[in-house]
Structure formats: structure tokens, C-alpha cells
């Protein structure tokens, strides 16, 4: 009799699991493709993926990494991704050609741009850069900060030669000696340092001004799938809470996902302020970058758009209203 009861209970348990699964089946999750520049900056996305927060909110996320945010945004505009993660400067440069770009949040404020100089080129102070060749990733935030760095040090950008290359070719140009220096972000700056060894000198290139890591979307995504955007933000909000309360584990996730050493993770951690926000300062910074582009004749005579209009605020005002400081 006891055996019969045991069998009945086992069958009942199996039937319950079959008809009422403990987690939603993958078929019920909405697919979401995120194109991202270097994943060092997309830490909240990595944590949300690692901890299952995307799945918690009904999203089946695919993360695709690109060498720089410019490539990620191009994939978004081509319809090959639903969201893209890149610096705010990419949004500025793109805004002169394409109005089909919206900002739904920022996920980090970053201080990871470095001027890596070959020590054998006689450069010991900023004025020594005059007449030298500096490599930067084309169309990236590094271009803006190179111009700003030179201006703050009393130099004109036209007194140097600039190589605008892919990130991989920036590394190659400095290591082989085709360039005297490079202005680039981690992990590429770190890779140059490792390859040059003692033949490198590193200067911080941002002079205290941070840049933003932004999540972009197309207008049709906002119009047709607003709840997906909210669920994406809910997952990132959970990831931010986890990062604050479980910092050692968050570092381990970053180390494993990036396949990097403890030394690099410790350096990276100090370069970022990971926070989900929409700041008024973001608009001011984008306007400043647009003015700089116009001064450098990089806008083809076009007038910059309203960066306030580029901000899609509704979702963030619902999910994390305290972190939205944009003045309407």
C-alpha cells in the first residue's frame, strides 16, 4: 500500500512540474539582440546576463561585441540589432547623418582614455607632441578627447599628424613605430602597454571629464516594443543593485567574461562609475562635442539636432525616476 501511495505521489509531482514549470520556457521569452562596443563598458549588461535578470523579465538576450561603439551603432541602424551600447560621442557623430537614433539610458560614466606614448620618441611633456603622429580609433570619442587634451595644453590639433584607424590598427601602429603615440581606451590601452613594456609612458587623457556609456534604440523599437525596453531597464536596475551589494562577485563575473587578469580588473574597476541614469549633463556634453565637430569642419555644414529630443525618457522615468535629471 505504501508503495502504491509513493508511486501516486511521484506521478503527481512529475505532472505538476510538467504543467507548472518553475521557470518560464524559452519559447515565452522575447528575443532581444544587443550590439555593444568593448564589453568592459557594458558591465551591467554582462551581470544581467550572467545572473539571469534578462530571463527573469522575459527576455532572451543575445549580446554581440564589436571593436568600438561606432560599429555597434551601425549594426543598430542597419536593423541587425535591437539596441546598441556605445559612447555618447557616437550618437553625436551619427546625428548629423541619421535622425533615427534615440537614447534610452546610460549605464556608466567612464574615465578610461589614455595617451600611450612611445618612450623612445622624446616626449616628456604635452608640448613635445607637436609634429608627432598620434593614432586614434576613427569616429570614436577618442578623437574628441584628443582635440580637447591638446586645447587644454595650449596646442592646436593641426600641429600634429592624426592616424584614424580601427582599434586593432591603432595598437599595431604604435607597437611597430608608425605612430609616436595613441589615444585610446581600455582594454586597448592596456594591450599597448603590455606589448611596449618599458618603452611606454601613459598619461590620463580626459582631464577629469567623464564620458557616458549609452544605450541607443531606433524609434520603431520604442514605438513597437516599449515593454521590451522597460524589461531591459528592469534587468539592468537589478544588475546595478547586485553590483553594489556583491562587488567581489561582480568583479569575478567581469574577470571571467572578459578573460582578464586580476590586475586589469582592479584597474578597470577604478575607471568606471556603473549607474543607470539619464543626466542633464549628458545633453550638455553632447552639445559641447557637436560644437567641437563644427569647429573642426566635421559636420559638412549641417546644424546639430536637438539632443533633448534624442532622449527617450518615459521608460527610465517609470523604472528609475530618481536617476532622471533631464529638464523637460
Phi, psi and omega per residue, in radians:
X1 nan -0.765 3.135
X2 -1.074 -0.659 3.138
X3 -1.140 -0.724 3.128
X4 -1.092 -0.753 3.124
X5 -1.085 -0.723 3.136
X6 -1.086 -0.746 3.128
X7 -1.111 -0.756 3.134
X8 -1.067 -0.763 3.126
X9 -1.103 -0.684 3.138
X10 -1.142 -0.782 3.113
X11 -1.094 -0.696 3.133
X12 -1.123 -0.713 3.134
X13 -1.127 -0.752 3.131
X14 -1.123 -0.706 3.126
X15 -1.106 -0.688 3.130
X16 -1.113 -0.779 3.129
X17 -1.126 -0.575 -3.113
X18 -1.248 -0.779 -3.064
X19 -1.525 -0.390 -3.118
X20 -2.312 1.273 -3.106
X21 -1.104 2.629 -3.079
X22 -1.272 -0.398 3.104
X23 -2.314 2.607 -3.093
X24 -1.122 2.453 3.135
X25 -1.163 2.664 -3.103
X26 -1.014 -0.529 -3.108
X27 -1.081 -0.408 -3.110
X28 -1.567 -0.048 -3.130
X29 -1.568 2.488 3.116
X30 -1.474 2.218 3.114
X31 -1.203 2.442 3.122
X32 -2.516 2.063 3.133
X33 -1.773 2.178 -3.131
X34 -1.979 2.072 3.030
X35 -1.638 2.284 -3.058
X36 -2.341 2.496 2.884
X37 -1.156 -2.967 -3.050
X38 -0.775 2.288 -2.966
X39 -1.239 -0.178 3.048
X40 -0.951 -0.605 -3.099
X41 -1.485 -0.316 -3.077
X42 -1.716 0.765 -3.052
X43 -1.109 -0.726 3.136
X44 -1.096 -0.613 3.081
X45 -1.144 -0.750 3.136
X46 -1.109 -0.734 3.138
X47 -1.160 -0.751 3.118
X48 -1.053 -0.649 3.113
X49 -1.235 -0.796 -3.092
X50 -1.136 -0.711 -3.060
X51 -1.546 -0.001 3.090
X52 1.389 0.314 -3.116
X53 -1.233 -0.595 3.084
X54 -1.083 -0.797 3.138
X55 -1.126 -0.643 3.105
X56 -0.947 -0.629 -3.114
X57 -1.801 0.395 2.978
X58 1.360 0.482 -3.136
X59 -2.022 2.357 3.036
X60 -1.855 1.654 -2.924
X61 -1.658 2.371 2.966
X62 -2.008 2.182 -3.138
X63 -1.859 2.182 3.111
X64 -2.046 2.175 -3.115
X65 -1.668 2.478 3.104
X66 -2.225 2.766 -3.070
X67 -1.077 -0.449 3.137
X68 -2.695 2.801 -3.115
X69 -1.105 -0.448 3.120
X70 -1.028 -0.694 -3.139
X71 -1.211 -0.670 -3.137
X72 -1.106 -0.753 -3.139
X73 -1.180 -0.632 3.066
X74 -1.069 -0.700 3.097
X75 -1.117 -0.681 3.104
X76 -1.086 -0.860 -3.083
X77 -1.199 -0.432 3.094
X78 -1.406 -0.073 3.137
X79 1.487 0.227 -3.108
X80 -1.656 0.011 3.092
X81 -2.607 2.741 3.123
X82 -1.576 -0.591 3.120
X83 -2.382 2.757 3.078
X84 -2.412 2.493 3.129
X85 -2.010 2.160 -3.090
X86 -2.822 3.011 3.092
X87 -1.225 2.774 -3.135
X88 -1.129 -0.462 -3.135
X89 -1.112 -0.553 3.090
X90 -1.109 -0.666 3.080
X91 -1.127 -0.641 3.122
X92 -1.161 -0.870 -3.119
X93 -1.096 -0.654 -3.119
X94 -1.259 -0.516 -3.035
X95 -1.118 -0.388 -3.138
X96 -1.366 -0.349 3.125
X97 -1.870 -0.579 -3.033
X98 -2.327 2.169 3.066
X99 -1.441 -0.106 -3.009
X100 -1.545 1.065 3.135
X101 -2.556 2.284 3.110
X102 -2.268 2.614 3.097
X103 -1.828 2.202 -3.137
X104 -1.839 -0.379 3.098
X105 -2.993 2.928 2.862
X106 -2.080 2.595 -3.055
X107 -2.100 -0.081 3.104
X108 -2.829 2.652 2.960
X109 -2.042 2.236 -2.782
X110 -2.203 2.524 3.122
X111 -2.349 0.950 -2.991
X112 -2.073 0.411 3.101
X113 -1.685 2.265 -3.088
X114 -2.257 2.576 2.974
X115 -1.715 1.873 -3.127
X116 -1.712 2.071 -3.004
X117 -2.012 2.384 3.004
X118 -1.198 2.178 -3.081
X119 -1.206 -0.282 -3.102
X120 -1.583 0.225 -3.096
X121 -1.896 0.198 3.048
X122 1.203 0.575 -3.132
X123 -1.912 1.911 -3.134
X124 -2.118 -0.193 3.098
X125 -2.589 2.785 -3.049
X126 -0.918 -0.677 -3.112
X127 -1.114 -0.352 3.108
X128 -1.238 -0.177 3.124
X129 -1.284 -0.269 -3.131
X130 -1.005 2.235 -3.141
X131 1.433 -0.033 -3.123
X132 -1.571 2.936 3.123
X133 -1.877 2.181 -3.117
X134 -2.127 2.270 3.138
X135 -1.682 2.430 3.071
X136 -2.444 2.662 3.009
X137 -1.173 2.245 -3.055
X138 -1.089 2.333 3.051
X139 1.241 0.255 -3.059
X140 -1.808 3.009 3.108
X141 -1.088 -0.360 3.116
X142 -1.084 -0.587 3.117
X143 -1.078 -0.803 3.137
X144 -1.092 -0.810 -3.081
X145 -1.245 -0.450 3.018
X146 -1.134 -0.841 3.111
X147 -1.050 -0.740 -3.130
X148 -1.164 -0.719 -3.137
X149 -1.059 -0.785 -3.132
X150 -1.138 -0.748 3.137
X151 -1.064 -0.790 -3.135
X152 -1.122 -0.390 3.122
X153 -1.811 0.364 3.020
X154 1.252 0.478 -3.103
X155 -2.109 2.708 3.080
X156 -1.718 2.407 -3.103
X157 -1.087 -0.398 -3.116
X158 -1.379 -0.058 3.106
X159 -1.538 -0.014 3.077
X160 -2.143 2.851 3.022
X161 -1.748 2.315 -3.105
X162 -1.960 2.257 2.989
X163 -1.768 2.019 3.116
X164 -1.739 1.918 -2.946
X165 -2.342 3.060 2.934
X166 -1.243 2.761 3.110
X167 -0.956 -0.720 3.141
X168 -1.093 -0.684 -3.135
X169 -1.325 -0.458 3.022
X170 -1.076 -0.816 3.113
X171 -1.028 -0.847 -3.104
X172 -1.059 -0.714 -3.070
X173 -1.124 -0.639 -3.141
X174 -1.355 -0.727 -3.117
X175 -1.127 -0.678 -3.133
X176 -1.439 -0.254 3.124
X177 1.663 0.063 3.078
X178 -1.160 -0.503 3.054
X179 -2.040 2.613 3.115
X180 -1.456 -0.425 -3.093
X181 -2.788 2.951 3.073
X182 -2.473 2.468 2.980
X183 -1.929 2.016 -2.995
X184 -2.769 2.872 -3.089
X185 -1.730 2.897 2.987
X186 -1.247 2.545 0.194
X187 -1.496 -0.060 -3.062
X188 -1.164 -0.690 3.098
X189 -1.048 -0.754 3.125
X190 -1.087 -0.701 3.135
X191 -1.138 -0.674 3.087
X192 -1.116 -0.788 3.116
X193 -1.004 -0.757 -3.122
X194 -1.129 -0.666 -3.098
X195 -1.351 -0.604 3.126
X196 -1.436 -0.442 3.136
X197 1.077 -2.231 -3.097
X198 -1.256 -0.157 3.135
X199 -1.578 0.534 3.117
X200 -2.370 2.532 3.018
X201 -2.203 2.363 -3.057
X202 -2.046 2.214 3.042
X203 -2.051 2.412 3.024
X204 -1.208 2.327 -2.943
X205 -1.847 -0.018 -2.996
X206 -1.762 -0.175 3.078
X207 0.891 0.678 3.067
X208 1.533 -0.168 3.127
X209 -1.578 2.089 3.129
X210 -1.449 2.763 2.922
X211 -2.046 2.907 -3.007
X212 -1.853 2.563 2.956
X213 -1.772 2.052 -2.898
X214 -1.982 2.531 2.961
X215 -1.801 2.128 -3.112
X216 -1.840 2.651 3.037
X217 -2.485 2.794 3.019
X218 -1.508 2.719 3.115
X219 -1.011 -0.601 -3.121
X220 -1.178 -0.558 3.085
X221 -1.142 -0.759 3.130
X222 -1.139 -0.688 -3.124
X223 -1.249 -0.770 -2.977
X224 -1.610 -0.459 -3.049
X225 -2.354 0.955 -3.099
X226 -1.103 -0.543 -3.117
X227 -1.262 -0.535 3.042
X228 -1.092 -0.719 3.121
X229 -1.117 -0.728 3.114
X230 -1.122 -0.704 3.125
X231 -1.182 -0.622 3.043
X232 -1.046 -0.799 -3.141
X233 -1.186 -0.637 3.089
X234 -1.072 -0.738 3.128
X235 -1.124 -0.736 3.126
X236 -1.189 -0.600 3.093
X237 -1.110 -0.716 3.055
X238 -1.109 -0.682 -3.141
X239 -1.132 -0.679 3.110
X240 -1.122 -0.733 3.103
X241 -1.075 -0.760 3.116
X242 -1.077 -0.771 -3.110
X243 -1.055 -0.692 -3.131
X244 -1.209 -0.705 -3.024
X245 -1.614 -0.276 -3.110
X246 -2.345 0.967 -3.026
X247 -1.025 -0.782 3.126
X248 -1.029 -0.756 3.134
X249 -1.179 -0.640 3.103
X250 -1.086 -0.703 3.089
X251 -1.100 -0.695 3.132
X252 -1.135 -0.673 3.086
X253 -1.075 -0.803 3.138
X254 -1.088 -0.781 3.134
X255 -1.026 -0.780 -3.102
X256 -1.246 -0.760 -3.083
X257 -1.225 -0.553 3.136
X258 -1.623 -0.180 -3.106
X259 0.986 0.890 -3.091
X260 -2.102 2.932 -3.116
X261 -1.457 2.902 3.072
X262 -1.060 -0.691 3.140
X263 -1.035 -0.756 -3.126
X264 -1.193 -0.719 -3.135
X265 -1.095 -0.722 3.120
X266 -1.096 -0.695 3.097
X267 -1.141 -0.812 -3.109
X268 -1.068 -0.726 -3.060
X269 -1.031 -0.596 -3.112
X270 -1.368 -0.236 -3.085
X271 -1.529 -0.218 -2.969
X272 -2.146 2.587 2.871
X273 -2.105 1.776 -3.072
X274 -1.457 1.955 -3.106
X275 -2.714 2.432 3.104
X276 -1.496 2.039 -3.059
X277 -2.790 2.907 2.932
X278 -2.382 1.821 -3.016
X279 -1.777 2.575 2.957
X280 -1.060 -0.578 3.136
X281 -1.080 -0.471 3.106
X282 -1.096 -0.770 3.135
X283 -1.120 -0.752 3.135
X284 -1.060 -0.734 -3.140
X285 -1.154 -0.719 3.126
X286 -1.134 -0.680 3.092
X287 -1.122 -0.682 3.101
X288 -1.099 -0.744 3.139
X289 -1.174 -0.650 3.114
X290 -1.135 -0.708 3.094
X291 -1.086 -0.727 3.134
X292 -1.098 -0.740 3.111
X293 -1.067 -0.707 3.130
X294 -1.120 -0.712 3.120
X295 -1.110 -0.530 -3.131
X296 -1.601 0.179 3.140
X297 0.987 0.726 -3.110
X298 -1.817 0.074 -3.044
X299 -1.905 0.067 -3.131
X300 0.981 0.562 3.102
X301 1.357 0.061 -3.099
X302 -1.423 2.581 3.104
X303 -1.468 2.365 3.132
X304 -1.135 2.577 3.115
X305 -1.331 3.128 3.025
X306 -1.406 2.032 3.132
X307 -1.330 -0.317 2.981
X308 -1.106 -0.748 -3.141
X309 -1.165 -0.376 3.115
X310 -1.288 -0.328 -3.077
X311 -1.429 2.135 2.991
X312 -1.708 1.844 -2.957
X313 -1.708 -0.337 -2.966
X314 -0.970 -0.815 -3.064
X315 -1.143 -0.799 3.140
X316 -1.161 -0.605 3.119
X317 -1.168 -0.412 3.072
X318 -1.485 -0.749 -3.020
X319 -1.440 -0.739 -3.089
X320 -2.531 1.196 -3.016
X321 -1.060 -0.534 -3.102
X322 -1.160 -0.319 -3.096
X323 -1.740 0.167 3.071
X324 -1.838 1.952 -3.108
X325 -2.017 0.225 3.139
X326 -1.214 2.337 3.119
X327 -1.520 2.083 -3.085
X328 -1.313 nan nan
